[in-house]
Amino acid sequence: MNNKKTVYTYNGKDITFYYDDEYFKVTTDNLSLVKFIRVLVKDKTLVEFGCGLGIIPLLMSDYNLKIVGIECDKKAYSLALNSIKENNLEEKITLINDYVQNVREYFEINSVDIVVCNPPYFTLENESQVSSKNAKKIARHDLSLTMEDVVSNANKILKNGGGLFLIQRVERFFEIRDLLKQYGLAIKRVQFIYHDMEKPAKLFLLEARKNGKEQGLKVMAPLMVGKEDCDG
């Protein structure tokens, strides 16, 4: 494998990661999601569904958490594994090369504090958004991971009160709201992401809590980000 390697500086710390141009690297989407995640004092474990090149686990490695990334794509998994070794984070971050749908083979029910996901944004029916590269097609479209997969499996492994954090396109907000309610997760915080304050938001960040009360929703101040290096 002809791996490429680069260094990204985050919060004053240099992080080396391996990549391939077929996959999304450090984007405004995963950076926004990392900054949105709330880690409570009691939180000990974080699992990312569909971790890709392992960017989010690497960016969150300074937290006092045991981090696990699940990725079905073997090449992305291998690249992420190389990055973890390069940064000497083997004791901090564990990777699983499997489908999110098999998460119960690795975690007990009610055992995880935080689940994170930057899920596919588009359903396969949206052919205008299909990427010509297969890896990015899978990352952008729900070929191997649907929103119901994300929510239902988060519900299985999250502790009571545990948090699900995700980013998604605005047009799917009500679909996700209904799925969360169906699987017993209550929305607690929402933040809309803008590339241009004169135009409608395209993306939103969301925090939901397992068996949480539906009262007390907080809509955060709008988040303004650049258009470059965006998944959505």
N, C-alpha and C positions, 0 to 999 in steps of 0.2 A: 504493500500500500504506500503510495507516494504522499505521505502526510505533510501538510503545511503547518507551520507553527508561528504564533504571534504572541505579543504581550499586550495585555489590556490593563490599564491602571484604574482601580476603583477604590474610592475612599482612601486614597494615598497608598494603596497596596498594589504591587505589580502581580498580575495573575497570568501565567502562561497557559495557553490552550491550543490544542491541535484542531484543525478544521479542514474541511473540504468545501469547495465552492457550491456543491450540490445542496448544502445545508445552510439554514439560517444561523448566523453567528450572534454577536452581541448586537441587539436591536433596541430601539426605543421601547418596544413592547415589553421585552423581558426586563429591561431596566426599570420601567414604570411599575411592573408587577413586583419586583424585588423591593422597591421602596414603599409599596403599598402594604406589604405583608406586616402584620402585627405579631411580634413574638412576645408572649407573656412570660413572666418569671417562671411559672410552673411548667412551661412547654419544654419537652425533652426530645421529641422526635418530629421530623419533617419528611414527608414523602412527596416527591414530584412525579406526577403522571405524565409520561411522554417527555423525558428530560432532554432529548436530542443530544447535542454536544456537551451537555452538562453545565451550561452557562449559569443557570440559576443556582444549582448546588455550589458551584465555585464562588459565585458572588456572595453567597450566604455563609461561607465557611468560617467567618469570624464569630458567628453566633454560637452560643453554648448549646448546640443541638447535635443529635445524631441524624445525619441526612442520608436519605436513600433516594436514588433516581431509578425509575423504571422506564426502559426504552426497548421497543420491539425491533428496531432497525439495527442489524448487527454491525454495520459499518459505523453508524453514529455512536453506538455503544462502545466500540473499540476506540474511536477517537476520544470519547469522553474519559474512558479508562486511562488512556495515555496522559491526558491532561491532569487527572487526579494524581497519578504517579509522579508526574513532572513537578507538581506543587507540593509533594509529600503530604497528601491529605488522605492516604489510604485508611487511616484510623478514624477519620472524620466522616468520609463520604463512601457509601457503598452503592454499587450499581447492580441492577438486575436486568438481564437481557430476556425480556418476556413481554407479553401483552398485559395491559392494565386489567383486562378482564380476569386474569389469573392471580390478582393481588392477594386473594385469601390463601393462596399456597405459601405466602411469605409472612403474612401478618395476621394476628389474632383479631377477632371482632373487638371493637372498642379499645384499641391499643395505641393509636396514633394521635398526636396533638394537632398537627397541621398537615393539610394536603394542599398542594399547589399545582396549578395546571395552566399552561398557555395552550389551550386546546385548538383543534382545527376550527377555522373561522367559517368555512363554507360547507354547505351540503353539496353532495356530488352533482345535484341537479343544476347548480350554478356553473354551467360549463364555461361561461365567459371568464371565470376566475381560475380555471384549471391551468396549473403550471406545466410547462413542457418537460420539466425534469421530474422524474418519479419521486425522489426524496422530498422535494418541496411540495409536490402534489399531495403526498400523504400528510405532510405537516399542515397544509392549508385546508384539506378537505377531510370529511369524516369517513374515510375509507376503512380505517382500522380502529378509530376511537370516536364514538359519538358523544354528544353532550350527556345523553342518558347513561352511557358507560361511566363517564366522569363522576356524575352526581351519585349514581347508585353505588359505585364502588367506594367513593369517599364516605358515604353513609355507613358502609359495612365496617370500615377500619377506624373511623374517627371515634375518639372518646366522646362521652356526653359533654357538650360544650366546646368540643374541638372545632377548629376553623378550617373552612374551605376558601381558598383565595384563587381567583381566576380573572382572566382578561378575555373579552369577547366583543364582537361587533354589536352595535346598538340595536340593529334590526332583530337580533335574537334575544333581546332582553326579556320579553314576556314568555317566550318559550322556556328560558332558563328559570324564570320566577316560578312557573308552573311545575317544572321538574324538581326544583328545590322543595317546594311545598309538598309534592308527592312523596318525596323521600325524607321528609322530616328535618329539613334545614331551613333556618330563618335568615333572611337577608338582614344584615346589621349595618353595613356601610356600602356606599356606591360612590364612585368618582368617574366623571365623564372626561374623556381625553379629546383634546382639540388640536388640530394642525393649523387651523385658521379660525380665529374667534368670530369672523364674519360668516362662517359656514357651520352647518350642523356638526355635532360630534359624530365620529365614526366608531369609536371604541369606548368601552367602559371597564372599570375595575370593580370587582365585587368581593365582599367578605360575607360569608354565611356561617352560622353556627349550628351544630347538630343539636336538635331539641331545644333551640333557643326560642325566646318569646318573640312574637312578630312585632311587638311594639318597640319603639326606640330606634327606628331607621335613621341613619345619618347620611345625608347627601353632602359629600365633601366639596370644597371649592374646585372649580374646573382646573384640569391639568393641561398645560400648553406644552406640546412637544414638537420637534422638527419633523418634517416629512421624510427625511432620509432614514435609511436603515429601519424601515417599518415592515412588519409582517403583513399587516392588514391593509 
